[in-house]
Amino acid sequence: MDQATSSELPIFAEHDNDPRALAEEILKSLTYRVGKDASVATPYDWLAASIKVVRDRIIERWIASTKEAYTQQRKRVYYLSMEFLIGRLMRDAFSNLGLMENMREALKILDVEIDVIAGLEPDAALGNGGLGRLAACFMESMASVDLPAHGYGIRYVHGLFRQEIQDGWQVELPETWLDHGNPWEFERRERSVEIGFGGTVESITSKDGRLERHVWRPQERVLAVAYDTPVVGWRGKRVNTLRLWSAMAVDPILLAAFNAGDHIGALREANQAASLTRVLYPADSHQAGQELRLRQEYFFTAASLQDIVQRHLSQYGDLMTLPDKAAIHLNDTHPAVAIAELMRLLMDVYGIDFDTAWGLTKRTFAYTNHTLLPEALESWPVPVFERLLPRHMQIVYAINAQVLLEARSRQIFDDEQIRRISLIHEDGDRRVRMGNLAFAGSHSINGVSGLHTDLMKQTVFSDLNRLYPGRINNKTNGITPRRWLMQCNPGLTALAREAIGDRFLDDTDALKELNRFASDPAFRDRFAAVKRANKERLAELVDERLSLRIDPSALFDVQIKRIHEYKRQLLNIIEAVALYDQIRSHPEKDWLPRVKFLAGKAAPSYHNAKLIIKLANDVARVINRDPSVRGLLKLVFIPNYSVSVAEIMVPAADLSEQISTAGMEASGTGNMKFALNGAITIGTLDGANVEISECVGEDNIVIFGLKAHEVEETRRKGYEPRAIIESSPELGQALHAISSGVFSPDDPHRYKALVDGLYETDWFMVAADFDSFADAQRRVDDIWRNAPDWHAKAIRNTANVGWFSSDRTIREYDRDIWHAGL
Ligand SMILES: *Cc1c(COP(=O)(O)O)cnc(C)c1O
């Protein structure tokens, strides 16, 4: 492996980063900060000691970055997100500071293997999937491109559950990432703020009877305590802050009750308060409708806004300049109540009139929409919202009155359209529509891929877009190339540096220079060797964890993401069953060995998603044991998908499965990670696949299936899956095998309802796309048969997806939305 980027980074002259000096510092840190002697230190102790040594260097940069934003009066970006799916931070920090190789050597001097201790760091899994991972990539990119930014979220004690597979079924276990402490965070008790819930609203009138202002008198109060994590940018240029809020009781113990003998009652309130931030809701692309969720949303939003307003006032003394110095970004609608909260602060606390406050609010906020799935569009029953946030309910009504007035005065909307614009859903039970609130209160609303943004304009926000034209814009998602190329694929990084120099480390567009090597046989061989080594590493992991032998020379076909019907793992599994059938009935054909990998978590309450996991495991058991397959096809379900698992699987993939029903995946970011690491995509024209296809060229991607408008048309005209299944013998046989119990002899009817659903409704159009998908897989086989051609295409993928760096995405956000002066 090549030297990392350490030596040429002229930073931290004040520290001696020589391995020997570092080794000494680590020892000192072990003694004085961890409190252990080297002779008894556990690997966890070495991990903590090493992190603290590097952390010192980060803290200096952190303070400098904070000062710089202050003295230069720079506009700050505030990124509010319910989720940050960070993963491990050690490698990120070491590598971004250019200390990776020196730390490796320093630890070697101490007889400690860096990879061993790196593997002990728990993943910070404070998110479900793509949305949370995007927030984490954005935090890293904002620091890397030198944008003063603060992330705000929740410090869940339990992040996304740990998944075990028992007898093929998903079992959820609590995730306990804080068990060994968290050396990255700093508790900031002094930044605690009080958050209210419930209670009443008092209207205060002046002597002449005019309404002066409203005072919210909450019934409950909870303390929000700040925990700060430094986020280091590439080359350590800037260190930003991720501030996560933890809930605590205002009164840790009710002394009067305790002294009166009610010992348990005296502590109940403290327990209740702390439980607010105990656990992350595990549903992805589905609204969690429970009251605790709304409490979480308001809790972190209100704490963040108090923080932002306080910081602004202490520096500038006047809230009229807030939009010039603060851009608040809403990552989906989860923090959208921030709009009502800022209005409340401006009007009720600072005495600003409604119109002025509304103008300031709209200029301050921007909102990203992440999904068009109806079940994911957030709305809250008016009675719940009103009980928990009575003042905010009044403000939402006042905003709505203003919006509807503007809509009516335009005279272009009929009653139905006005009803759709309303912030309150009025048919049946009345609900607050968080998307409409976010739209109305923001100057910018963005989608996350070109297609998604177009569909947004045509569907959910078509009326609001006509009322407020020009607000909707596109910002195609991105991924940080530090984590998703340089750290996870050191082999490919080293090879690229040798071939084209280091420029791509700072500007991924420079990867384009690799294009000329696609036709160079020597380079192709070395590229293939890197891939092979990554595949061997994954094969070892599979052997260790699942006691299953796989052949690293087989085609590694990978679909890893949340398990969801729209992502169509089912289509992939059915195709595997059909292929299994073909291999057995045509043994004479020239089949190529393939290993299909699946990984992903299902929401615990999502019945079909969990059944699909069981099906994958049932099919895997049968196929993997069947001697007549002669090892030509294997199916592997890797448990507990996470950022760290992705970091091993992505660099090892030959084929990237991005096969969602067109129009349903807003962007996807997994698709970008794979392409960057030289996998070829088999995919539908959905989300960012469309743009990946444009970047790599249609010869270097395998596209199949209905397009978004065709899905829509097919549904409109009346889709009949049964007829399609009956005309496709391969599909019919595979479905028959599944529903008749070939893979579930212990419970032959296990999959009957699942398969019946495909015959009857098949909302996600598995049947409609099956033949096209199976044909596309045979095209993949044909490319794979010609190894030099395959590797040339793979190289062209890496070379042409530099545009998907989240640095580019962040620069676009700043140019068009935040205007923080990059
Ligand atoms: C990138 C990533 C995702 C998002 O994957 P998609 O394929 O875009 O759905 C989800 N989870 C983890 C752990 C990731 O790293």
The ligand as a Tripos MOL2 file, in Angstrom:
@<TRIPOS>MOLECULE
LIG
   15    15     1     0     0
SMALL
NO_CHARGES

@<TRIPOS>ATOM
      1 C1        -24.9270    5.0400    1.4140 C.3       1 LIG1
      2 C2        -25.6600    4.3380    2.4620 C.ar      1 LIG1
      3 C3        -27.0420    4.2210    2.3840 C.ar      1 LIG1
      4 C4        -27.8480    4.7190    1.2120 C.3       1 LIG1
      5 O1        -27.8800    3.7150    0.2320 O.3       1 LIG1
      6 P1        -28.9020    3.7530   -1.0080 P.3       1 LIG1
      7 O2        -28.4350    2.6440   -1.8680 O.co2     1 LIG1
      8 O3        -28.7070    5.0880   -1.6590 O.co2     1 LIG1
      9 O4        -30.2500    3.5610   -0.4580 O.co2     1 LIG1
     10 C5        -27.7060    3.5430    3.3920 C.ar      1 LIG1
     11 N1        -27.0390    3.0300    4.4390 N.ar      1 LIG1
     12 C6        -25.7050    3.1180    4.5470 C.ar      1 LIG1
     13 C7        -25.0260    2.5040    5.7160 C.3       1 LIG1
     14 C8        -24.9660    3.7800    3.5710 C.ar      1 LIG1
     15 O5        -23.6380    3.8710    3.6940 O.3       1 LIG1
@<TRIPOS>BOND
     1     1     2 1
     2     2     3 ar
     3     2    14 ar
     4     3     4 1
     5     3    10 ar
     6     4     5 1
     7     5     6 1
     8     6     7 2
     9     6     8 1
    10     6     9 1
    11    10    11 ar
    12    11    12 ar
    13    12    13 1
    14    12    14 ar
    15    14    15 1
@<TRIPOS>SUBSTRUCTURE
     1 LIG1         1 GROUP 0 **** ****
